[in-house]
Amino acid sequence: MLPTPVSMDITEFRKRGKEMVDYIADYFEQLEERQVYPDVEPGYLRPLIPDSAPQEPESFEDVLKDVERIIMPGASSPACTELETVMLDWLGKMINLPEEFLAGKDGEGGGVIQGSASEATLITLLAARTKTIRRVQSENPELTAADIMSKLVAYASDQAHSSVERAGLIGGVKIKNIPSDDKFTVCGSALKKVLHEDRAAGLIPFFFCATLGTTPCCSFDRLLELGPICNKENIWMHIDAAYAGSAFICPEFRHLLNGVEFADSFNFNPHKWLLVNFDCSAMWVKKRSDLTNAFKLDPLYLQHCHQESELVTDYRHWQIPLGRRFRSLKMWFVFRMYGVKGLQEYIRKHVKLSHEFENLVLQDKRFEICAEVTLGLVCFRLKGSNELNEALLKSINEARKIHLVPCHLREKFVLRFAICSRTVESVHIQFAWKHISELATELLNA
């Protein structure tokens, strides 16, 4: 099910939903009249649609007409693959990714939809592992893959999501946390120090996961310092911007992505903050060959009539599963029915509401803000002990009027207020703060 576009009220949403059921029923009724195998040529789809997302919203009727005109002649394949390639180019352009990350007509990079940011981190770590093992073996033929594996080490911020550590467990490599600074970001000097120590100990640094918008407090690692170090040290830099990446479609937040030009791969989740339903995790690489060299296997029963080329992409070599779903359709619908301007307004509204909540917290001297409010997350707490804040969180969540998830920032137990609902308004912010304030009063007077 698609989210309701800004221009579509609930009544029209019901109407369109019923129309979609009719469309599917008509398809089944006419199934025997359709071709079994598509007769389109590789690359047929790209010339049929614009090379970038529309700025203004388009109508549901126009999008649905294009499904029949553009998608159905290509069935699930090659339309599934070709639309995905173009949608990732659309989205890459929306956030102003460097050209190297786009597939275009003959680019070496490109985008792919993974199921989650966790998958993207694992995929890139495994690709980096394979690339490094082959490079080290070419320089030291006497070393086995097992010899090299035992020395490999990957890095991430001490604020990084636990999925990075999990990727290391699955990939069978050491993961080390780089200490973050007082703003909970990783800077170049911290990475340099650890790299120097590990190389002196005979280890082989091969992968660094930078985080833009950390889970605990939405802090941003310093790409402009970290990127050149990774490039110089021959370390794959992957950027995980799972939540924050959606904000980069707004020019005023795009500077947070500065330094992406040094990265080998980049990922964020449109299903988190860009109105695309789960699962839809957008991942780009500068060199698609880094993925295909690591994951490509071609038994006879999986071989197709076309080899991968500038016109044909085989995404089974870009991911863990061999099969995949037609996830780019929902991106196509959302991008067209909201338009870039509609999506930008949505992000800006949430950021504005988060600052509204921040200001309410700052007006109450019993509370403190614990991290800079950049996007839609506010980290706050009662001034006092961790036990006091644990009790406040317990009372908030047990009341079941709003729901908060906590984190630890250094030694502090912190409450996190996340603006993430499509329907949220200022009245909800005011309601939430009144509720929190009243429960805090009850707790402090007990």
FIZA-881465 format. One line per field, with one value per residue (C-alpha): residue in three letters; y negated, x negated, z. Coordinates in pm, whole numbers, plus 50000, padded with zeros to 5 digits. Example, Ala and Ser with C-alpha at 12.3 -4.5 7.8 and 13.67 -1.06 7.14 Angstrom:
2
res	c(ALA;SER)
Y	c(50450;50106)
X	c(48770;48633)
Z	c(50780;50714)
END
This chain:
446
res	c(MET;LEU;PRO;THR;PRO;VAL;SER;MET;ASP;ILE;THR;GLU;PHE;ARG;LYS;ARG;GLY;LYS;GLU;MET;VAL;ASP;TYR;ILE;ALA;ASP;TYR;PHE;GLU;GLN;LEU;GLU;GLU;ARG;GLN;VAL;TYR;PRO;ASP;VAL;GLU;PRO;GLY;TYR;LEU;ARG;PRO;LEU;ILE;PRO;ASP;SER;ALA;PRO;GLN;GLU;PRO;GLU;SER;PHE;GLU;ASP;VAL;LEU;LYS;ASP;VAL;GLU;ARG;ILE;ILE;MET;PRO;GLY;ALA;SER;SER;PRO;ALA;CYS;THR;GLU;LEU;GLU;THR;VAL;MET;LEU;ASP;TRP;LEU;GLY;LYS;MET;ILE;ASN;LEU;PRO;GLU;GLU;PHE;LEU;ALA;GLY;LYS;ASP;GLY;GLU;GLY;GLY;GLY;VAL;ILE;GLN;GLY;SER;ALA;SER;GLU;ALA;THR;LEU;ILE;THR;LEU;LEU;ALA;ALA;ARG;THR;LYS;THR;ILE;ARG;ARG;VAL;GLN;SER;GLU;ASN;PRO;GLU;LEU;THR;ALA;ALA;ASP;ILE;MET;SER;LYS;LEU;VAL;ALA;TYR;ALA;SER;ASP;GLN;ALA;HIS;SER;SER;VAL;GLU;ARG;ALA;GLY;LEU;ILE;GLY;GLY;VAL;LYS;ILE;LYS;ASN;ILE;PRO;SER;ASP;ASP;LYS;PHE;THR;VAL;CYS;GLY;SER;ALA;LEU;LYS;LYS;VAL;LEU;HIS;GLU;ASP;ARG;ALA;ALA;GLY;LEU;ILE;PRO;PHE;PHE;PHE;CYS;ALA;THR;LEU;GLY;THR;THR;PRO;CYS;CYS;SER;PHE;ASP;ARG;LEU;LEU;GLU;LEU;GLY;PRO;ILE;CYS;ASN;LYS;GLU;ASN;ILE;TRP;MET;HIS;ILE;ASP;ALA;ALA;TYR;ALA;GLY;SER;ALA;PHE;ILE;CYS;PRO;GLU;PHE;ARG;HIS;LEU;LEU;ASN;GLY;VAL;GLU;PHE;ALA;ASP;SER;PHE;ASN;PHE;ASN;PRO;HIS;LYS;TRP;LEU;LEU;VAL;ASN;PHE;ASP;CYS;SER;ALA;MET;TRP;VAL;LYS;LYS;ARG;SER;ASP;LEU;THR;ASN;ALA;PHE;LYS;LEU;ASP;PRO;LEU;TYR;LEU;GLN;HIS;CYS;HIS;GLN;GLU;SER;GLU;LEU;VAL;THR;ASP;TYR;ARG;HIS;TRP;GLN;ILE;PRO;LEU;GLY;ARG;ARG;PHE;ARG;SER;LEU;LYS;MET;TRP;PHE;VAL;PHE;ARG;MET;TYR;GLY;VAL;LYS;GLY;LEU;GLN;GLU;TYR;ILE;ARG;LYS;HIS;VAL;LYS;LEU;SER;HIS;GLU;PHE;GLU;ASN;LEU;VAL;LEU;GLN;ASP;LYS;ARG;PHE;GLU;ILE;CYS;ALA;GLU;VAL;THR;LEU;GLY;LEU;VAL;CYS;PHE;ARG;LEU;LYS;GLY;SER;ASN;GLU;LEU;ASN;GLU;ALA;LEU;LEU;LYS;SER;ILE;ASN;GLU;ALA;ARG;LYS;ILE;HIS;LEU;VAL;PRO;CYS;HIS;LEU;ARG;GLU;LYS;PHE;VAL;LEU;ARG;PHE;ALA;ILE;CYS;SER;ARG;THR;VAL;GLU;SER;VAL;HIS;ILE;GLN;PHE;ALA;TRP;LYS;HIS;ILE;SER;GLU;LEU;ALA;THR;GLU;LEU;LEU;ASN;ALA)
Y	c(50000;49656;49363;49103;48818;48461;48388;48699;48705;49022;49035;49028;49277;49526;49465;49518;49831;49984;49888;50076;50389;50357;50312;50633;50824;50703;50817;51171;51177;51076;51287;51528;51236;51108;51218;51487;51329;50959;50855;50529;50468;50414;50050;49993;49822;49534;49333;49363;49166;48839;48853;48694;48679;48420;48108;48083;48359;48559;48722;49080;49128;49031;49265;49557;49497;49518;49852;50000;49809;49851;50127;50397;50445;50531;50756;50822;50840;50638;50365;50448;50405;50111;49904;49967;49844;49527;49465;49487;49235;49012;49033;48987;48666;48551;48562;48437;48747;48725;48851;49150;49306;49291;49561;49328;49486;49614;49536;49767;49711;49722;49783;50084;50135;50347;50460;50256;50050;50356;50548;50263;50254;50631;50632;50356;50509;50845;50677;50480;50799;50981;50684;50652;51023;51030;50716;50843;51184;51018;50840;51142;51464;51679;51567;51769;51612;51748;51578;51245;51287;51327;50984;50786;50517;50290;49970;49768;49498;49595;49438;49657;49887;50239;50373;50273;50497;50770;50739;50802;51114;51249;51151;51310;50999;50784;50465;50181;49875;49535;49302;49013;48659;48446;48396;48774;48756;48931;48700;48773;48765;49039;49268;49195;49290;49630;49704;49630;49862;50144;50131;50140;50456;50623;50584;50494;50211;50257;50102;49797;49733;49363;49268;48967;48933;49181;49378;49248;48874;48807;48695;48677;48820;48580;48712;48436;48547;48922;48966;48859;49081;49384;49312;49276;49592;49801;49850;49888;49611;49691;49424;49527;49247;49473;49209;48878;48938;48842;48486;48439;48373;48028;47796;47654;47999;48122;47992;48276;48509;48315;48562;48837;48796;48987;49283;49617;49675;49484;49593;49451;49571;49397;49622;49431;49071;49039;49184;49507;49814;50075;50229;49985;49917;49726;49814;49674;49780;49602;49923;50189;50431;50428;50600;50829;50945;51051;51213;51328;51697;51820;52175;52273;52254;51887;51775;51533;51449;51118;51069;50771;50464;50094;50181;50489;50498;50824;50724;51077;51003;50691;50851;51158;51315;51425;51333;50987;50796;50502;50244;49957;49923;49769;49521;49427;49368;49165;48949;48863;48812;48591;48433;48324;48008;48205;48435;48138;47973;48295;48309;47937;47967;48243;48050;47743;47950;48098;47748;47660;47948;47847;47495;47632;47840;47541;47331;47579;47544;47896;48040;48030;48091;48353;48326;48076;48088;48103;48294;48461;48609;48437;48594;48461;48559;48434;48277;48538;48905;49178;49352;49046;49045;49420;49369;49088;49302;49588;49366;49219;49553;49717;49437;49540;49196;49148;49378;49288;49495;49415;49418;49375;49076;49142;49197;49031;49208;48998;48983;48955;48770;48859;48679;48948;48974;48854;48703;48525;48164;47893;47992;48334;48177;47959;48258;48470;48202;48131;48503;48538;48225;48343;48686;48519;48306;48612;48791;48501;48439;48805)
X	c(50000;49872;49877;50145;49997;50030;50293;50503;50751;50880;51192;50986;50740;51026;51140;50792;50743;51058;50942;50618;50812;51007;50683;50541;50866;50873;50514;50601;50906;50690;50390;50413;50413;50076;49734;49556;49216;49142;49016;48856;48485;48238;48239;48592;48725;48487;48580;48950;48935;48769;48410;48498;48787;49060;49052;49432;49681;49840;50182;50260;50424;50107;49892;50131;50147;49769;49776;49966;49767;49415;49405;49637;49462;49147;49331;49140;48812;48647;48888;48818;48443;48451;48696;48487;48173;48348;48519;48186;48048;48350;48296;47920;47982;48234;47961;47694;47475;47153;47191;46969;47246;47505;47557;47657;47620;47266;47152;46932;47138;47506;47772;47964;48248;48153;48393;48235;47931;47805;47797;47618;47348;47299;47288;47028;46818;46812;46723;46446;46319;46297;46132;45870;45790;45729;45516;45301;45260;45145;44876;44794;44871;44746;45036;45359;45703;45721;45390;45523;45869;45716;45554;45840;45999;46297;46395;46699;46791;46869;47208;47265;47565;47520;47578;47219;47085;47321;47187;46840;46963;47121;46820;46577;46363;46264;46464;46316;46500;46344;46401;46634;46579;46791;47043;47062;46889;46577;46300;45996;45740;45923;45926;45561;45454;45625;45500;45142;45169;45327;45083;44796;44955;44958;45330;45481;45741;45985;46328;46468;46838;46906;47243;47451;47730;47638;47920;47870;47860;47839;47475;47265;46916;46673;46655;46427;46160;46225;46262;45910;45761;45955;45857;45489;45489;45673;45970;46325;46541;46909;47155;47461;47719;48018;48242;48076;48020;48375;48311;48039;48305;48332;48050;48018;47927;47715;47393;47424;47331;47020;46734;46942;46714;46447;46676;46690;47054;47344;47679;47997;48353;48636;48863;48758;48832;48923;49274;49178;49306;49072;48860;48665;48301;48118;47750;47503;47150;46885;46773;47035;46753;46657;46988;47009;46650;46739;47078;47105;47173;47330;47464;47640;47989;47936;47777;47973;47947;47776;47449;47417;47328;47401;47758;47819;47774;47818;47894;47856;47482;47536;47709;47738;48061;48087;48454;48601;48927;49042;48962;48884;49252;49336;49050;49183;49534;49418;49167;49423;49728;49547;49287;48950;49107;49372;49111;48895;49192;49253;48894;48891;49216;49074;48755;48959;49170;48861;48733;49076;49042;48682;48796;49064;48799;48565;48841;48869;48570;48623;48509;48197;48122;47848;47739;47765;48103;48028;48316;48623;48479;48467;48259;48362;48385;48474;48180;48091;48006;48040;48285;48509;48515;48571;48873;49002;48968;49146;49440;49457;49464;49697;49951;49956;50043;49703;49404;49038;48722;48416;48043;47722;47504;47184;47299;47640;47973;48150;48504;48545;48838;48859;49079;49158;49532;49673;49973;49795;49891;49803;50102;49946;49618;49802;50001;49687;49501;49797;49821;49447;49445;49738;49583;49254;49438;49605;49272;49085;49362;49392)
Z	c(50000;49907;50152;50093;49883;50004;49741;49815;50101;50267;50048;49731;49884;49933;49574;49430;49639;49493;49144;49204;49302;48977;48783;48932;48869;48507;48467;48575;48349;48050;48144;47850;47606;47731;47604;47800;47743;47683;47342;47450;47401;47688;47791;47656;47967;48032;47717;47805;48130;48234;48357;48691;48936;48877;49091;49116;49205;48924;48918;49012;48671;48486;48692;48645;48269;48259;48442;48148;47885;48025;48284;48157;47820;48015;48264;48589;48401;48255;48378;48744;48699;48462;48667;48978;48806;48691;49028;49208;48959;49025;49399;49363;49171;49433;49698;49459;49472;49269;48913;48990;49199;48921;48661;48379;48039;48077;48433;48639;48954;49028;49287;49413;49662;49960;50230;50509;50601;50788;50458;50286;50553;50533;50152;50137;50415;50234;49905;50075;50238;49904;49734;50009;50022;49647;49660;49948;49782;49460;49662;49883;49690;49976;50200;50205;50233;50589;50676;50557;50712;51057;51023;50873;51087;51021;51203;51303;51553;51910;51829;51521;51496;51630;51278;51192;51466;51347;50993;51133;51313;50995;50786;51031;51078;51375;51431;51635;51765;51706;52004;51925;52051;52283;52001;51948;51608;51480;51358;51144;51425;51618;51314;51236;51588;51578;51226;51330;51630;51431;51141;51392;51538;51196;51131;50793;50811;50523;50598;50776;50827;50873;51018;50920;51174;51447;51607;51964;51892;51515;51516;51199;51149;50982;50627;50500;50751;50736;50361;50255;50527;50402;50041;50132;50346;50084;50317;50182;50327;50351;50466;50665;50662;50724;50881;50798;50427;50332;50455;50194;49929;50092;49985;50337;50472;50179;50341;50591;50304;50203;50177;50016;49715;49908;49980;49801;49895;50045;50186;50335;50390;50202;50408;50720;50626;50260;50256;50081;50260;50406;50271;50061;50147;49874;49827;49576;49482;49280;49111;49053;48969;49338;49409;49109;49158;49512;49458;49097;49037;48713;48718;48397;48550;48642;48318;48101;47736;47819;47999;48235;48031;48018;47919;48134;48511;48702;49058;49196;49188;49403;49701;49926;49791;49429;49402;49447;49445;49233;49502;49265;49170;49507;49467;49123;49260;49560;49372;49105;49326;49577;49350;49486;49631;49818;49971;50068;50240;50432;50563;50649;50840;51060;51129;51222;51461;51625;51698;51835;52082;52159;52249;52482;52660;52691;52850;53138;53370;53503;53169;52953;52583;52550;52185;51902;51730;51359;51201;51351;51672;52011;52291;52633;52998;53342;53521;53775;53807;53550;53782;53774;53395;53379;53603;53380;53068;53241;53334;52979;52805;53057;53001;52630;52499;52333;52301;52354;52309;52524;52464;52659;52575;52764;53122;53080;53034;52770;52630;52252;52094;51725;51473;51219;51145;50815;50992;51279;51345;51596;51807;51860;51972;52222;52346;52388;52581;52810;52883;52952;53169;53380;53435;53531;53786;53936;53955;54115;54370;54469)
END
